[in-house]
Amino acid sequence: MCMCLKEIIKCPARIVCCCCECALKIILSTIMSALLIVVVIGLIIYFAVYYKKDEVPPETHAQAKNLIDQLPKAMDKFLKALQ
């Protein structure tokens, strides 16, 4: 009779232990997935914004300004050629 009571007490303990173990695995996997997503997003931001940010040399700015200044004259020339 004593063994029967002992088994009755052990069964719910095993079920609770199994449920807790399963819940712990789910919580840990959720935390690790969220951490992985945060790391991936961080790497994307790092490589997109900060990594090898090339500086534009000043002569490039001068060339661009020169081209912008010549644009109206070139458009006028082009439109006169179409007429």
KOLTOR-576617 format. One record per residue: z, y, x of N, C-alpha, C, O in turn; chain; residue number from 1. Coordinates in Angstrom, 2 decimals, padded with zeros to 5 digits, always signed. Layout:
<n_up Z; n_north Y; n_east X; ca_up Z; ca_north Y; ca_east X; c_up Z; c_north Y; c_east X; o_up Z; o_north Y; o_east X; chain A; n NUM>
...
***
This chain:
<n_up +000.00; n_north -001.18; n_east +000.82; ca_up +000.00; ca_north +000.00; ca_east +000.00; c_up +000.00; c_north +001.26; c_east +000.87; o_up -000.65; o_north +002.25; o_east +000.54; chain A; n 1>
<n_up +000.72; n_north +001.20; n_east +001.96; ca_up +000.81; ca_north +002.36; ca_east +002.86; c_up -000.55; c_north +002.68; c_east +003.47; o_up -000.91; o_north +003.85; o_east +003.62; chain A; n 2>
<n_up -001.31; n_north +001.64; n_east +003.81; ca_up -002.64; ca_north +001.86; ca_east +004.38; c_up -003.58; c_north +002.49; c_east +003.37; o_up -004.43; o_north +003.30; o_east +003.73; chain A; n 3>
<n_up -003.43; n_north +002.14; n_east +002.13; ca_up -004.28; ca_north +002.69; ca_east +001.08; c_up -004.03; c_north +004.19; c_east +000.93; o_up -004.98; o_north +004.96; o_east +000.80; chain A; n 4>
<n_up -002.78; n_north +004.62; n_east +000.95; ca_up -002.44; ca_north +006.04; ca_east +000.85; c_up -002.95; c_north +006.79; c_east +002.08; o_up -003.42; o_north +007.93; o_east +001.99; chain A; n 5>
<n_up -002.84; n_north +006.14; n_east +003.21; ca_up -003.31; ca_north +006.77; ca_east +004.45; c_up -004.82; c_north +007.03; c_east +004.40; o_up -005.27; o_north +008.08; o_east +004.84; chain A; n 6>
<n_up -005.59; n_north +006.10; n_east +003.86; ca_up -007.04; ca_north +006.25; ca_east +003.74; c_up -007.39; c_north +007.32; c_east +002.71; o_up -008.35; o_north +008.07; o_east +002.89; chain A; n 7>
<n_up -006.61; n_north +007.40; n_east +001.63; ca_up -006.86; ca_north +008.42; ca_east +000.61; c_up -006.63; c_north +009.81; c_east +001.20; o_up -007.36; o_north +010.75; o_east +000.86; chain A; n 8>
<n_up -005.66; n_north +009.95; n_east +002.06; ca_up -005.39; ca_north +011.25; ca_east +002.68; c_up -006.45; c_north +011.57; c_east +003.74; o_up -006.82; o_north +012.74; o_east +003.89; chain A; n 9>
<n_up -006.95; n_north +010.58; n_east +004.46; ca_up -007.94; ca_north +010.80; ca_east +005.51; c_up -009.30; c_north +011.22; c_east +004.96; o_up -010.00; o_north +012.01; o_east +005.59; chain A; n 10>
<n_up -009.67; n_north +010.71; n_east +003.81; ca_up -011.01; ca_north +010.97; ca_east +003.26; c_up -011.25; c_north +012.46; c_east +003.00; o_up -012.26; o_north +012.98; o_east +003.47; chain A; n 11>
<n_up -010.37; n_north +013.17; n_east +002.27; ca_up -010.62; ca_north +014.60; ca_east +002.10; c_up -010.59; c_north +015.37; c_east +003.42; o_up -011.31; o_north +016.36; o_east +003.59; chain A; n 12>
<n_up -009.77; n_north +014.92; n_east +004.33; ca_up -009.72; ca_north +015.59; ca_east +005.64; c_up -011.06; c_north +015.45; c_east +006.36; o_up -011.51; o_north +016.38; o_east +007.02; chain A; n 13>
<n_up -011.67; n_north +014.29; n_east +006.25; ca_up -012.99; ca_north +014.09; ca_east +006.88; c_up -014.05; c_north +014.96; c_east +006.21; o_up -014.91; o_north +015.53; o_east +006.88; chain A; n 14>
<n_up -013.98; n_north +015.05; n_east +004.89; ca_up -014.95; ca_north +015.87; ca_east +004.17; c_up -014.80; c_north +017.34; c_east +004.56; o_up -015.80; o_north +018.02; o_east +004.81; chain A; n 15>
<n_up -013.57; n_north +017.83; n_east +004.61; ca_up -013.31; ca_north +019.22; ca_east +004.99; c_up -013.76; c_north +019.46; c_east +006.42; o_up -014.36; o_north +020.49; o_east +006.73; chain A; n 16>
<n_up -013.48; n_north +018.52; n_east +007.29; ca_up -013.88; ca_north +018.66; ca_east +008.68; c_up -015.40; c_north +018.70; c_east +008.79; o_up -015.94; o_north +019.51; o_east +009.54; chain A; n 17>
<n_up -016.09; n_north +017.85; n_east +008.06; ca_up -017.55; ca_north +017.81; ca_east +008.09; c_up -018.11; c_north +019.12; c_east +007.54; o_up -019.06; o_north +019.66; o_east +008.11; chain A; n 18>
<n_up -017.56; n_north +019.64; n_east +006.46; ca_up -018.04; ca_north +020.89; ca_east +005.88; c_up -017.79; c_north +022.06; c_east +006.83; o_up -018.65; o_north +022.93; o_east +006.98; chain A; n 19>
<n_up -016.65; n_north +022.08; n_east +007.46; ca_up -016.35; ca_north +023.15; ca_east +008.41; c_up -017.29; c_north +023.09; c_east +009.61; o_up -017.76; o_north +024.11; o_east +010.10; chain A; n 20>
<n_up -017.55; n_north +021.89; n_east +010.07; ca_up -018.46; ca_north +021.72; ca_east +011.21; c_up -019.86; c_north +022.19; c_east +010.84; o_up -020.53; o_north +022.85; o_east +011.64; chain A; n 21>
<n_up -020.31; n_north +021.85; n_east +009.66; ca_up -021.64; ca_north +022.28; ca_east +009.20; c_up -021.69; c_north +023.80; c_east +009.03; o_up -022.66; o_north +024.44; o_east +009.42; chain A; n 22>
<n_up -020.65; n_north +024.37; n_east +008.45; ca_up -020.60; ca_north +025.82; ca_east +008.26; c_up -020.60; c_north +026.53; c_east +009.61; o_up -021.25; o_north +027.56; o_east +009.77; chain A; n 23>
<n_up -019.86; n_north +026.00; n_east +010.56; ca_up -019.81; ca_north +026.60; ca_east +011.89; c_up -021.19; c_north +026.56; c_east +012.56; o_up -021.59; o_north +027.53; o_east +013.20; chain A; n 24>
<n_up -021.89; n_north +025.47; n_east +012.41; ca_up -023.24; ca_north +025.37; ca_east +012.98; c_up -024.18; c_north +026.38; c_east +012.33; o_up -024.99; o_north +027.00; o_east +013.02; chain A; n 25>
<n_up -024.08; n_north +026.54; n_east +011.02; ca_up -024.94; ca_north +027.50; ca_east +010.32; c_up -024.63; c_north +028.92; c_east +010.77; o_up -025.54; o_north +029.71; o_east +011.02; chain A; n 26>
<n_up -023.35; n_north +029.26; n_east +010.87; ca_up -022.96; ca_north +030.60; ca_east +011.30; c_up -023.43; c_north +030.88; c_east +012.72; o_up -023.96; o_north +031.96; o_east +013.00; chain A; n 27>
<n_up -023.24; n_north +029.93; n_east +013.61; ca_up -023.67; ca_north +030.11; ca_east +015.00; c_up -025.19; c_north +030.24; c_east +015.11; o_up -025.70; o_north +031.06; o_east +015.88; chain A; n 28>
<n_up -025.92; n_north +029.42; n_east +014.35; ca_up -027.38; ca_north +029.53; ca_east +014.41; c_up -027.86; c_north +030.85; c_east +013.84; o_up -028.84; o_north +031.41; o_east +014.34; chain A; n 29>
<n_up -027.20; n_north +031.36; n_east +012.81; ca_up -027.57; ca_north +032.66; ca_east +012.25; c_up -027.30; c_north +033.78; c_east +013.25; o_up -028.12; o_north +034.68; o_east +013.43; chain A; n 30>
<n_up -026.15; n_north +033.73; n_east +013.91; ca_up -025.81; ca_north +034.73; ca_east +014.92; c_up -026.79; c_north +034.69; c_east +016.08; o_up -027.24; o_north +035.74; o_east +016.55; chain A; n 31>
<n_up -027.13; n_north +033.51; n_east +016.55; ca_up -028.07; ca_north +033.38; ca_east +017.67; c_up -029.47; c_north +033.85; c_east +017.27; o_up -030.16; o_north +034.47; o_east +018.09; chain A; n 32>
<n_up -029.90; n_north +033.58; n_east +016.05; ca_up -031.20; ca_north +034.05; ca_east +015.59; c_up -031.24; c_north +035.57; c_east +015.54; o_up -032.21; o_north +036.19; o_east +015.96; chain A; n 33>
<n_up -030.18; n_north +036.17; n_east +015.01; ca_up -030.11; ca_north +037.63; ca_east +014.95; c_up -030.11; c_north +038.23; c_east +016.36; o_up -030.77; o_north +039.23; o_east +016.61; chain A; n 34>
<n_up -029.37; n_north +037.62; n_east +017.27; ca_up -029.33; ca_north +038.09; ca_east +018.65; c_up -030.70; c_north +037.99; c_east +019.30; o_up -031.11; o_north +038.89; o_east +020.03; chain A; n 35>
<n_up -031.41; n_north +036.91; n_east +019.05; ca_up -032.75; ca_north +036.74; ca_east +019.60; c_up -033.70; c_north +037.80; c_east +019.05; o_up -034.50; o_north +038.35; o_east +019.80; chain A; n 36>
<n_up -033.61; n_north +038.09; n_east +017.77; ca_up -034.46; ca_north +039.12; ca_east +017.17; c_up -034.17; c_north +040.49; c_east +017.79; o_up -035.09; o_north +041.25; o_east +018.07; chain A; n 37>
<n_up -032.89; n_north +040.81; n_east +018.00; ca_up -032.52; ca_north +042.08; ca_east +018.61; c_up -033.06; c_north +042.17; c_east +020.04; o_up -033.55; o_north +043.22; o_east +020.45; chain A; n 38>
<n_up -032.99; n_north +041.09; n_east +020.78; ca_up -033.50; ca_north +041.09; ca_east +022.16; c_up -035.02; c_north +041.28; c_east +022.17; o_up -035.54; o_north +042.04; o_east +022.98; chain A; n 39>
<n_up -035.73; n_north +040.60; n_east +021.28; ca_up -037.19; ca_north +040.74; ca_east +021.22; c_up -037.58; c_north +042.16; c_east +020.85; o_up -038.49; o_north +042.72; o_east +021.46; chain A; n 40>
<n_up -036.91; n_north +042.75; n_east +019.86; ca_up -037.21; ca_north +044.12; ca_east +019.47; c_up -036.90; c_north +045.08; c_east +020.62; o_up -037.66; o_north +046.01; o_east +020.87; chain A; n 41>
<n_up -035.80; n_north +044.85; n_east +021.31; ca_up -035.45; ca_north +045.67; ca_east +022.47; c_up -036.50; c_north +045.60; c_east +023.56; o_up -036.85; o_north +046.62; o_east +024.16; chain A; n 42>
<n_up -037.00; n_north +044.41; n_east +023.84; ca_up -038.04; ca_north +044.26; ca_east +024.87; c_up -039.33; c_north +044.94; c_east +024.45; o_up -040.01; o_north +045.55; o_east +025.28; chain A; n 43>
<n_up -039.67; n_north +044.84; n_east +023.18; ca_up -040.88; ca_north +045.51; ca_east +022.69; c_up -040.76; c_north +047.02; c_east +022.88; o_up -041.68; o_north +047.67; o_east +023.36; chain A; n 44>
<n_up -039.62; n_north +047.56; n_east +022.50; ca_up -039.41; ca_north +049.00; ca_east +022.65; c_up -039.43; c_north +049.39; c_east +024.13; o_up -040.03; o_north +050.40; o_east +024.49; chain A; n 45>
<n_up -038.80; n_north +048.60; n_east +024.97; ca_up -038.77; ca_north +048.91; ca_east +026.41; c_up -040.17; c_north +048.95; c_east +026.99; o_up -040.55; o_north +049.91; o_east +027.66; chain A; n 46>
<n_up -040.95; n_north +047.90; n_east +026.74; ca_up -042.28; ca_north +047.85; ca_east +027.34; c_up -043.23; c_north +048.84; c_east +026.70; o_up -044.15; o_north +049.32; o_east +027.36; chain A; n 47>
<n_up -043.04; n_north +049.16; n_east +025.44; ca_up -043.94; ca_north +050.10; ca_east +024.77; c_up -043.65; c_north +051.54; c_east +025.15; o_up -044.57; o_north +052.36; o_east +025.19; chain A; n 48>
<n_up -042.40; n_north +051.87; n_east +025.43; ca_up -042.04; ca_north +053.27; ca_east +025.62; c_up -041.74; c_north +053.60; c_east +027.08; o_up -042.23; o_north +054.60; o_east +027.60; chain A; n 49>
<n_up -040.94; n_north +052.78; n_east +027.74; ca_up -040.40; ca_north +053.17; ca_east +029.04; c_up -041.08; c_north +052.54; c_east +030.24; o_up -041.12; o_north +053.16; o_east +031.30; chain A; n 50>
<n_up -041.61; n_north +051.36; n_east +030.13; ca_up -042.12; ca_north +050.64; ca_east +031.30; c_up -043.45; c_north +051.21; c_east +031.74; o_up -044.36; o_north +051.38; o_east +030.92; chain A; n 51>
<n_up -043.57; n_north +051.53; n_east +033.02; ca_up -044.80; ca_north +052.05; ca_east +033.64; c_up -045.36; c_north +053.22; c_east +032.85; o_up -046.55; o_north +053.24; o_east +032.51; chain A; n 52>
<n_up -044.53; n_north +054.17; n_east +032.58; ca_up -045.01; ca_north +055.36; ca_east +031.89; c_up -045.75; c_north +056.21; c_east +032.92; o_up -045.13; o_north +056.83; o_east +033.79; chain A; n 53>
<n_up -047.05; n_north +056.23; n_east +032.81; ca_up -047.88; ca_north +056.93; ca_east +033.79; c_up -047.84; c_north +058.43; c_east +033.53; o_up -047.93; o_north +058.89; o_east +032.39; chain A; n 54>
<n_up -047.71; n_north +059.14; n_east +034.59; ca_up -047.77; ca_north +060.60; ca_east +034.51; c_up -049.23; c_north +061.02; c_east +034.61; o_up -049.98; o_north +060.48; o_east +035.43; chain A; n 55>
<n_up -049.62; n_north +061.97; n_east +033.80; ca_up -050.99; ca_north +062.48; ca_east +033.84; c_up -051.05; c_north +063.55; c_east +034.92; o_up -050.26; o_north +064.49; o_east +034.90; chain A; n 56>
<n_up -051.98; n_north +063.42; n_east +035.88; ca_up -052.08; ca_north +064.42; ca_east +036.93; c_up -052.52; c_north +065.78; c_east +036.37; o_up -053.24; o_north +065.83; o_east +035.37; chain A; n 57>
<n_up -052.09; n_north +066.87; n_east +037.01; ca_up -052.41; ca_north +068.21; ca_east +036.49; c_up -053.91; c_north +068.49; c_east +036.43; o_up -054.35; o_north +069.24; o_east +035.55; chain A; n 58>
<n_up -054.69; n_north +067.91; n_east +037.33; ca_up -056.13; ca_north +068.19; ca_east +037.29; c_up -056.77; c_north +067.61; c_east +036.03; o_up -057.80; o_north +068.12; o_east +035.57; chain A; n 59>
<n_up -056.20; n_north +066.58; n_east +035.47; ca_up -056.71; ca_north +066.03; ca_east +034.22; c_up -056.53; c_north +067.03; c_east +033.10; o_up -057.42; o_north +067.20; o_east +032.26; chain A; n 60>
<n_up -055.38; n_north +067.71; n_east +033.09; ca_up -055.15; ca_north +068.74; ca_east +032.08; c_up -056.17; c_north +069.87; c_east +032.22; o_up -056.66; o_north +070.39; o_east +031.22; chain A; n 61>
<n_up -056.48; n_north +070.25; n_east +033.45; ca_up -057.45; ca_north +071.32; ca_east +033.68; c_up -058.84; c_north +070.90; c_east +033.21; o_up -059.57; o_north +071.70; o_east +032.62; chain A; n 62>
<n_up -059.20; n_north +069.65; n_east +033.47; ca_up -060.50; ca_north +069.16; ca_east +033.03; c_up -060.58; c_north +069.14; c_east +031.50; o_up -061.61; o_north +069.49; o_east +030.92; chain A; n 63>
<n_up -059.50; n_north +068.71; n_east +030.86; ca_up -059.49; ca_north +068.66; ca_east +029.40; c_up -059.59; c_north +070.06; c_east +028.81; o_up -060.31; o_north +070.26; o_east +027.83; chain A; n 64>
<n_up -058.89; n_north +071.02; n_east +029.40; ca_up -058.95; ca_north +072.40; ca_east +028.92; c_up -060.36; c_north +072.96; c_east +029.09; o_up -060.86; o_north +073.67; o_east +028.22; chain A; n 65>
<n_up -060.99; n_north +072.65; n_east +030.20; ca_up -062.35; ca_north +073.10; ca_east +030.45; c_up -063.31; c_north +072.52; c_east +029.41; o_up -064.17; o_north +073.24; o_east +028.90; chain A; n 66>
<n_up -063.16; n_north +071.24; n_east +029.10; ca_up -064.02; ca_north +070.61; ca_east +028.09; c_up -063.79; c_north +071.21; c_east +026.71; o_up -064.74; o_north +071.41; o_east +025.96; chain A; n 67>
<n_up -062.55; n_north +071.50; n_east +026.38; ca_up -062.24; ca_north +072.11; ca_east +025.09; c_up -062.83; c_north +073.50; c_east +025.00; o_up -063.31; o_north +073.91; o_east +023.94; chain A; n 68>
<n_up -062.80; n_north +074.24; n_east +026.10; ca_up -063.38; ca_north +075.58; ca_east +026.11; c_up -064.90; c_north +075.53; c_east +025.94; o_up -065.47; o_north +076.43; o_east +025.33; chain A; n 69>
<n_up -065.55; n_north +074.50; n_east +026.46; ca_up -067.01; ca_north +074.39; ca_east +026.38; c_up -067.48; c_north +073.80; c_east +025.06; o_up -068.67; o_north +073.86; o_east +024.76; chain A; n 70>
<n_up -066.58; n_north +073.24; n_east +024.27; ca_up -066.96; ca_north +072.55; ca_east +023.04; c_up -067.68; c_north +073.47; c_east +022.04; o_up -068.72; o_north +073.06; o_east +021.51; chain A; n 71>
<n_up -067.19; n_north +074.68; n_east +021.74; ca_up -067.92; ca_north +075.51; ca_east +020.76; c_up -069.35; c_north +075.83; c_east +021.19; o_up -070.26; o_north +075.82; o_east +020.36; chain A; n 72>
<n_up -069.55; n_north +076.10; n_east +022.47; ca_up -070.89; ca_north +076.41; ca_east +022.96; c_up -071.80; c_north +075.18; c_east +022.82; o_up -072.96; o_north +075.31; o_east +022.43; chain A; n 73>
<n_up -071.27; n_north +074.03; n_east +023.13; ca_up -072.06; ca_north +072.80; ca_east +023.03; c_up -072.41; c_north +072.51; c_east +021.57; o_up -073.52; o_north +072.05; o_east +021.28; chain A; n 74>
<n_up -071.48; n_north +072.75; n_east +020.65; ca_up -071.76; ca_north +072.52; ca_east +019.24; c_up -072.83; c_north +073.48; c_east +018.73; o_up -073.72; o_north +073.09; o_east +017.98; chain A; n 75>
<n_up -072.74; n_north +074.73; n_east +019.13; ca_up -073.76; ca_north +075.71; ca_east +018.74; c_up -075.14; c_north +075.28; c_east +019.25; o_up -076.13; o_north +075.35; o_east +018.52; chain A; n 76>
<n_up -075.19; n_north +074.85; n_east +020.49; ca_up -076.44; ca_north +074.40; ca_east +021.08; c_up -077.00; c_north +073.20; c_east +020.31; o_up -078.20; o_north +073.14; o_east +020.04; chain A; n 77>
<n_up -076.13; n_north +072.27; n_east +019.95; ca_up -076.53; ca_north +071.07; ca_east +019.22; c_up -077.06; c_north +071.44; c_east +017.83; o_up -078.09; o_north +070.93; o_east +017.40; chain A; n 78>
<n_up -076.35; n_north +072.32; n_east +017.14; ca_up -076.78; ca_north +072.70; ca_east +015.79; c_up -078.10; c_north +073.48; c_east +015.82; o_up -078.93; o_north +073.32; o_east +014.92; chain A; n 79>
<n_up -078.31; n_north +074.31; n_east +016.84; ca_up -079.59; ca_north +075.03; ca_east +016.97; c_up -080.72; c_north +074.06; c_east +017.27; o_up -081.85; o_north +074.26; o_east +016.83; chain A; n 80>
<n_up -080.43; n_north +073.01; n_east +018.01; ca_up -081.45; ca_north +072.03; ca_east +018.31; c_up -081.84; c_north +071.24; c_east +017.07; o_up -082.98; o_north +070.76; o_east +016.98; chain A; n 81>
<n_up -080.96; n_north +071.08; n_east +016.12; ca_up -081.26; ca_north +070.35; ca_east +014.89; c_up -082.13; c_north +071.17; c_east +013.94; o_up -082.86; o_north +070.60; o_east +013.13; chain A; n 82>
<n_up -082.05; n_north +072.49; n_east +014.03; ca_up -082.82; ca_north +073.33; ca_east +013.11; c_up -084.21; c_north +073.42; c_east +013.51; o_up -085.00; o_north +074.09; o_east +012.85; chain A; n 83>
***
